[in-house]
Amino acid sequence: MAAKLFLASLVQSVFQLPQMVGDELDEATREHMQQRAEYLNQEMNRLLQELEQRKQVWRTQRWGGFARRAPLFAALQHWQFWVIAGVLVLFFGLYWWLMERRSHAPDSSSDEESSSSESEEVQDNEEEENDDANELRGMRGIFEEYIQQPVQNLASECQTVKELVDNFILVFRALLSNSLFPELQSAIGVGSAFEGWSPHEEDVIYCVLVPMKPPRWHSFHLELCNAGAMQARNFCIRVEQECTCMREQLVGDMLCFLHHPEEELRRNQNASLLRTLCTGSYLDARKTARWFHQLVKAAWVALPQVTSCHLKMMPFNRSCKFQVTQADQKRLIIEIMSGVQQGDSDIFVTSQSTEAIFTPSTMWTESCAVAEVKFFSHMTKQAPRDTFHLKCLQLYNRILVGTGFSDYTLKTVVMHLLTTIPLSTWSRREFVMRMQDIMWYLRSCLEEKRLDHFFFGNENVPKEIILPPAFQTAEPLNLFQRLAQDPDMHAQALHEFNELQDRLTRLLFYGR
C-alpha cells in the first residue's frame, strides 16, 4: 500500500503541475516544488533499497536457481515499479523545464500573486492530509472487519473449547480406569483456529487431537502402508498383546492373552482392545470414532457445562464430531480426532480424512498438525508484539474462496517466508510489503511447479520442533506435483493466481 500511495501522490503531483505553469513562478512555488522533488528522490531511493534487501533475502532460499531469481524478476516486471520510474522521469523533466522557463522570465512577482500561491499551497496540503486520513481509515476498517475481530473471537472460543475438552478427558479417564482400552492423553488443539487464524469465522470447526497410548500389556506398532496422495504418508497401527502368564500365576486376576483360547478369554475377561476397536490385528479408525462418540454422550451428564449448554451429536466417520450450544446461543462445532505419536516427536498418525476417495478404516494418516501449531506458537513468542504474520494469513484466506488454492498451500508459503524474512519486518507498517512477498513466492512456486512441504528435509525448521529422523533426511515433498504432471491444471492455477492478485488489490484499495 505504501508503494501505491506513493504512486498516487506522484500522479496527483504531475496532474497538478499544469495548473502552476505560467509565464512566471513565484519564490514560494519554486521552493515548494524543490522540496517535493527532494522528497520524491528520497522515496525512490528508499524503494530501491527495500527492493535490494528483499532480493538478498530471496537469494537465501534453498530451492532452484529459477526460484531464487523469480521474486526479483517478478518485482522488475511489476507495473508499479515501472510506472513509478516513468512518473519520476516525467516529473523531473517538467520540473527542470519549469526551472528553465523561470531563469528566462522577468522577476515581477507581486504580493497578490504570493498570497494566491500560499493559499493554493495550504489547500494542496490540506487535500493531501485528507487523502492520507481517508486511506488510514480505510485500512483500519479492513483490519477491524476482516482481521482483528475474528482473531480476537477465535482466541476466546479456543480457550472455551480447550476447557470443555479437558473436562471430557477427565471423565473419560474415570470411565476407563482399569480397562483394556487405550489410555487417553491430554487433548491438543490443532488446525487454523488454534494456530491463531481461520479462513471463515462463521463456520469454524474446532479440531482437537487426543493422543492414545496402548493399555497395559499391549503395544502399538506403526507400519507404513503407502506414500499417500500428496501431503502425507499412510500407516497401519498393529496391536500386539504381551504374555501375562506371570501375573496370572502371582495375582490370578486375569488370563494370559497369548496362552489361553479366544473363547475362554471372551467368557472370563473384560472386553479386549483387539475385539472392540480393531479389525484383525489393526486399530480401526471408524470403530475408534464410534467409541469416542459413545464416550462423549456418556460423559456429558457429568460435565459442569451440562446445566448451561446443549449437546448435539453429529454424524461420524473417522472422527467424533458434536455441537455445543451455549447459553448465549453461540454454537461451537468440535471435532475429536484420535492419534498415535511417532516416538517422542511432534508428528502423529491420526484418524483425519485423506484425499483418497476410499480410505480403508485401518489406514491412519501421518499428520504434522501438532508441529504446525507448535511452529506458529514459537514464531509468535519470538516475534515483536505488533507482528502481523497471522493477520496476513487471515486476510489471504478471505479471498481464497472460489479458487483452487487451499488454505494449506498459503499456510505453507507463509511458514517458508517466516523462516527466511526477519520477523521484525512482519509489522503493521510493512504489512503490504509482506502480502506482496507472499504473492511473489506463490507465483515463483507456480512457475516452477514446485512447493516444498515445510517439514520434510527443511533445514530451516526451528529446533524446538521435534521431528522423526526420517523427516530430517527425507527429500522435500512437492505439494505441486499434480501441476507438474497436468499442463491443464497448471494453466488453470496460473489463471486463478491472477484472479487472486486482483482480489487482493480490490480489497486493499476499496475494502471489498
N, C-alpha and C positions, 0 to 999 in steps of 0.2 A: 504494500500500500504506500510505503514511503516513496518508492520509485514512481508510482502512478501519481501521487500528489505532486511530486517534483515536476513530472511531465506536464500535469495540468497547469501548474504555475508557469512553466515555460511557455506553453501555448498561449495562456492568457497574456503574458508579457508581450509576445510577438503581435497579438491582435490589438493590443493597446498602443503599440508603437506608432501606427499611422496617425493616431489622434494627437500625438505630440509633435508630429513633423510640421514644421512651418518654416517661414523664412528665418526665424530666429529661435534660439533656445536660451531660456534664462539660466542663471547660475544654479538655482535650486534644482531644476530639472536635470541639468547635466550632472550635478553631484549625485542625485538620486539614481540616475542611470549607471554611473560609475560604481556606486555601491552595489547595485543589482548585479552588475557584471562580475564584480569580485565574489559576491555570494554564489552566483551560478558556477563560477570557476571552482570554488571550494567544494560545492556539492558534486560536481563532476569528478573531481579528484577523489572524493570520499567514495563514490560509487565504484570507481575503477579499483580503489584499494580493496573494497569489500569483495569485488569480483576476483581479484588476485588471491585474496585469502581463501576464498571458497575453492578456487582452483587447487591451491596447495592441499586443502583438506581432502578433496576428492582424489588426489594422487595417492593418498594413503590407502585407498581401497585395495582389497586383495584380489578381486577378480580381474578379468582380462583387460588388455590394453584398450579395447574399444570402450569398455565401461569407464575406464579412467579418463578417457578423453571426452566421453559423451556429455557430461554436465557442462564443461566449458564450451563445447561445440553448441550445445543447446542454448547456452547463455548468449553466445555471439549471434545465434540465429534469431533470438527472441526479439520481437518487434520493438519492445520498449527500449532496448539498448540502442538500436539504430535510429529510432525516432528521436530519442534524447540527443544523440550525437548530431543528427541533422538539424534539430531545432537550435542547438547550441551554435552550430556554424551559421545558421540564418540570423540568429540573434546578434552574434558578434559582428557579422557582416553589416547589419543595419546600424549597429552601434557606431562602428568606425565610419560608416558613410555619413551618419548624422554629425559626428565629430568633425569630419572633413568639411561639411557644409558650414558648420559653426565657425571654423577657422577662417572662412572667407566672407562671413557675414559681418555687417557693422554691429557694434555693441551699443544698442539703443533700447535696452530693456527699461521698462517703467515700473513704478510702484504698483500700478494697476495689474500689469502682467505678472509681477512677482506674487501679488496677493492671490491672483487666479490660480497660478501654478501651485502655491502652497495649499489652496483649497482642494485642488484635484488630488494632490499627494495624500492629504488626510483622508479623502474619500476612498482612494485606492487602498490605503492601509486598512481602513475600516472594512472594506469588502473582503480583503484577504483574511482578516481576523474572523469575520463572519463565516467564510468558507471553511476555515480551519475548525471553528467551533462546530459547524454542522457536520463536518467529517468525523470529528471526535465523538459527537453524539450518536452518529450512525454506527460507528464501530462499537461504542458502548452498548447500543441496542442489540447488535449481533451477539456480543459476548453474553449479555444477560438472557436473551431469548434462547439461543442455541447451545450455550456452553455452561455459564455459571450456575444457573438454577438447576438444570438437570444433574450436574455433577454434585451439587450440594444434596439433592434429594437422594441420589444413589448412595452417598456415604451414610446417610441416616438410615436408609432402608437396609443396607447391607449389615449394619450393626444389629438391627431388629431381627433379620433373618439368622444371623450368627447366634444370637442369644436363643432363638427358638430351636434351632437345630441342636445346639449344645444341650438344651433341656431334653430333647428327644433321645440323644445319645445316652444320657444318664439313666433314663428309664429303660432303654434297650438293654443296657448292661445289667440292670437289675433283673429283667425278664430272662436274660440268657445266662445268668450265673450258673455254674456247674453243669452247663450243657455242652454238647459236642458240636455246636455251631461256631462259625468264625468269630474271633474276637474283634470287636469294632473299636477303631481308634478315633481320636478327635477329628471332627469334620474340618475340611479345608475349603474355604470359599475360592472358586475358580471362575474363569470367564471374564468378559469385559466389565461386568458390574463391579466385581471385586478388584479388578485392575485399576478402577477409577474412571472408567468411561463406558458408555454404552450407546450403540447406534440409535436405538429407538426407546425413549424413556417410557412410552405408554404401554409397551408390551415386553418389558424386561423379564427374562426368566433368570432367577437367582439360582445358580448352579453350585452345588456343594459336592465334594468328593469325600466319601467315607472309606478310608483305607481299612482293609481286612487283613488280619493275621490268622494263621491256621490255629484251630483249637488244640488242646493238649493231645499229644500222641498222634499228631497229624503234621504233614509238611506240604508246602506248595512248591511246585517246580515249573518254571516258565519255559515253554517250548516254542520256538519261532515257527510260525505256520508259513507265512509268505511275506513279501516286502510291502504288501498293501497297495492301494491305488495310487496315492500321490504323496500324502503328507506324513504317513506313519506306517510302522510295521504292525503285523498282527501276530498275536501269541495265543497259545492254549495253556491253561493252568491245570497241570496234572496234580491230583491229590493223592498222596501216599499215606498209608496208615503204618504206625510203628507197632512193634511187638510189645504187649503189656503182660506177658506171662509172669514176670517177676512181681508186678503189682498184684496180679490175680492171686498169686501164692501168698503174698505178705498181707494184703488188705482184704482181698476177696470181695470187693465191691463192684467188680466189673469183669467181663470176659475178654480174653485176648482177641483183638480184631483179626489177627493173622492165623490163629491156630484153633479157631472154633468154626463150625459150619455156619453158613449165612443164615440158615433157617433158625438155628439156635440163638444167634445174635438178635434176630428180629423179635423172637419171643421174649427174651430175657433182658434186653438192653434198650435204653432210650434211643430215639431216632438218631441215626448217624448222619454225618455230613455227606457221605457218598450216596446214601439212599434218598436224601431230600433235595440237595442243591446241585447235584452232579448228574451228568449224562455219561454213563460209563464211569471212567476214572477222571473225567474232566469237569471242572467247575462250569456251571451253566449260567450265562448272563441273564437269561429270561427268568429262570427259576429263582435266581438271586433277587431280581427286581420284584417278583411276586412276594418273596419273603419280606423284603423291605416294606412293600405295600401293606402286608398284614401287620407288621410291627408298628407302623405309623398309626394305623387305625386302633390297635390295642393300646398304644402308649398315650394317645391324645387325651383320654379321660383323666390321666394322671398329671397333666401339664397345668401350670398356673394360668396359661392363656385360654383355657377351655371356657372360662366364665365370660370373657370379653371378645372372643374371636370365634369364627365359624370355619370348620374344616370341610373341604370338599375334595374327595379323592378323584384323580383324573386317570384316564386310560394309561396303561403302562405297556412298555415293550421291553426295552433293555435297561430302563431306569425307572425309578419311582417318582411320580410327579403328583403334586397336590396343590390346592389353592387355599390360602388362608385369608379370610375377610375380617379386617379389623373393625373396631367399634366405630371408627370414622368412615367406614365403607371402603377404605383403601384396600385393594386386593394385591396380594403378593403370590406370585406363582413360583414355587420352589421345586427344583429337580434334584433328587439324590442319586448320584452315581456311586457305584461301588468300584473298588480297585485294589490292586496289589502292587506294593512298592518294589522297584527293581533294586535289590540290595539296600544300601543306605543313601541312594541318590534321590534327586528331586523328580525322577521320571517314574511314571506308573503305567501299568496296563489297566485299562478301565473298561466299563461297560458302555461307554458312549457309542453312538451310532457311527457307522462308517459310510464312505461314499458308495460302496458296492450296493447293487440292487438287492441282493440277498446275502446276508451275513449269517453264517452258522451260529447258533446260540452258544456254542463252546468257544467261539473266537472272541478274543479281547484285544482292544486297540491300544497300541502304545501312545501315550499322551504326554505332552510337555506342558500341560495346563498349569501344574503346580510351579514348574520352573518359570513360566511366563509371569505368573502373579508375583513370584519372588523377585524376578528381574525388575518389574515396574516399581515394586516397593523399594528395592535397592536404589534405583535411579532417583526416586522421589527423595530419599534420605540424603543422597549425595548432592542433589541439585539445589541451587538457591531457592529461596522461598517463592519467588514470582515466576518459576519455570512453568512454561505453557505446553510441554510436550503432550500431556494427556488431553489438553484442550484442542490441540491440533488434530488428534485422533477423533475427538468428539465432533468437531466441525466437519472433518472429511466424511465421516460416516453418515452425516446428514444428507450429503449429496451423492452417496453411492447408490441409492435406491434406483432400480431400473437399469443398472449397468451390470456387466458380467464380472466386475471386480468384487471379491469377497472382503469381509471385514478382516479376515486373517491375512490377506495379501497386504493391505495397508498397515496392519499391525507389524508384520514382518519388516516392511520398509522402514517404519519408524524405529524399530529396535536396532536395525543396522545403523541408522543415522545417529541414534543416541550414543553409540559407541565410537563414532568417528568424528562427530561435530561436538565441540566443547559444550558441556551442559550450561555454562554461563551465558551462552548465546541463544538459549531457548527461552528468552524473556519476552514479555509482552511487547517491548519496544521493537524487537526483531521478529515478531510473530509472523508477519507476511513473508519475510525472507525465508523462514523455516518452512512455511507452507509451500513456497516455490521449490525449495530443496527437495521436498517430498515428491513433487511433480517431476522434477528432473531425474531423480533416482528411479522412479517408476517408469518414466519414458526410456531411460537407458536399459532397464531390465527388459522392457518390451521389445526394443530393437535388437537386443542380444538374445532374446527368447530365453532368458535365464534369471531366476530369482532364487537365491540360495536360502534353504531353511536356516534359521538363525542358530540352532543348537548343534547342527552336525558339522564337525570339522571346522569350527569357527574359533580362532584364537582370541577373539575379542570378547567372548563370553566372560562376564565377571567371575572372579574366583569364588565368590560367595555362593554361587550356584553349583551344586554338586551333580555332575553328570557321570553316567557309566563310562568306563574306559572305551567301550566301543564307539561312543559318540565322539570322543576326543580324537580318535584316529580315523574316523569314517570319512569317506569322500562326501563333499557337500551334496545335499539332496536338492535337486532342481524342482521348485514348485511350478515352474512354467514349462515343464516337459511337454505337456499337451500342445502348447503353442509351437514348439519346435517340430512336432510331428504333424500338425494340421495347419496348412497355409491359410485356409479359410478362417479358422478360429483366430489365427494371428492377425489377419487383416481386420476382423471384427473387433479384436481387442484394441488395436490402434485407433479405430474409429471411435470406440467408446472412451478412449483416453481423451480425445479431442473434445468430446461432449463433457467429460468430467472437468476439463480445464475451463470450458465455457461456463459451466455451472459455478465453479469457484469464483470466476471473475464477476458474474452477476451477483453472487451473494456478497462479495466484498464491496462492490460498487453500490448496489441497490438494496442489499439486505434481504434478498429473496432468491 
